[in-house]
Amino acid sequence: MTRRYAILAPGHFATDAKTAHGVIAYGREPVVAVIDPDCAGRRVGDVLPHLASQAPIVADLGAARAFAPTALLIGTAPKGGALPASWRATILEALAAGLEVVSGLHDMLGDDPEFAAAARTGGSSIWDVRRTPAAPIFSGEVYDLATPTVLLVGNDCAVGKMTAALEIVRAARARGVDADFVPTGQTGIMIAGWGLSIDRVVADFAPGATESLVLESARRGSELIVVEGQGAINHPAYATVTLALMYGSAPDALVLVCAPRRSAIEGYSTPTLGYRELIDVHEALLATVKPAPVVGIALNTRGLSDDLARAEIARAIAQTQLPADDVVRFGAERLTAAMLPAIVRRPPLRASVPA
């Protein structure tokens, strides 16, 4: 059954509610209202024109229910994934009203006794998107696939890796290539309706979980597998999930996603890396297992004028000799067309065994 979402993002919708933004922009199920008292009385497109949505923004769940939602979606993904205590009352109200609650937080709402009791009483349910099944150890089966795989990597978290992956998939399909988006995080799962949140998997099993997603995509018969990236390779907290995706997906090519205005990893003093440094470190890490080149750069030029955005794209091209573009601002067609010929199957390293 298709959900009709009311999205809960009080105080955050206009700024950092990236789960809300992703579901509105790319989700297959309609968003009928957003709950944020700070923006109440306006529409989504008034606050964030690039989302091109006319869904109303309201002050509370009572007002949102006038638009007949069937589910309440937690619209933010805060650091650490904890539920803000002030949101509990709205979630309890939704469950009592029979609305499904959909959450991508690390806090498992279904394990909360009060929420579980409210769901039973209200005849509703809770979908904890980050709840993961048992994952296997990496097997190497992914090395034998015939379908080329591309992984998105970036210069920080929340720079648009998921968005770039979805735009590349869309552009590839427009060119007649049956591309498949592989979700590895909570928002991607909500959009695609399948996948696994890699950051919830025990470290030893994260590459195997990633491999299982790529194998599932190949079983779907796709011609190109596009894996959503997570974290950043020099992120002090989240580099491990990036590395698990790099080894577990066994990519044939990488697409670098960068927010050029960031000089430091968000929330830390660690410097972000330049284009050439990022290319070198990612390619060097994969060179010892399954070599894969960076074949293009997707830039997030939000906050720059069109002229400055074009200048930054030209700088990236000049520094790397790779195709580059902002796939949201200027479309993904040119970048995708330039990259596709370079996304070909590449073998892993194989040790020679003495006779």
Secondary structure, 3 states (H helix, E strand, C coil): CCCCEEEECCCCCCCCCHHHHHHHHHCCCCEEEEECHHHCCCEHHHHCHHHCCCCEEECCHHHHHHHCCCEEEECCCCCCCCCCHHHHHHHHHHHHCCCEEEECCCCCHHHCHHHHHHHHHHCCCEEECCCCCCCCCCCCHHHHCCCCEEEEEECCCCCCHHHHHHHHHHHHHHCCCCEEEECCCHHHHHHHCCCCCHHHCCHHHHHHHHHHHHHHHHHCCCCEEEECCCCCCCCCCCHHHHHHHHHHCCCCEEEEEECCCCCECCCCCCECCCHHHHHHHHHHHHHCCCCCCEEEEEECCCCCCHHHHHHHHHHHHHHHCCCEECCCCCCCHHHHHHHHHHCCCCCCCCCCCCC
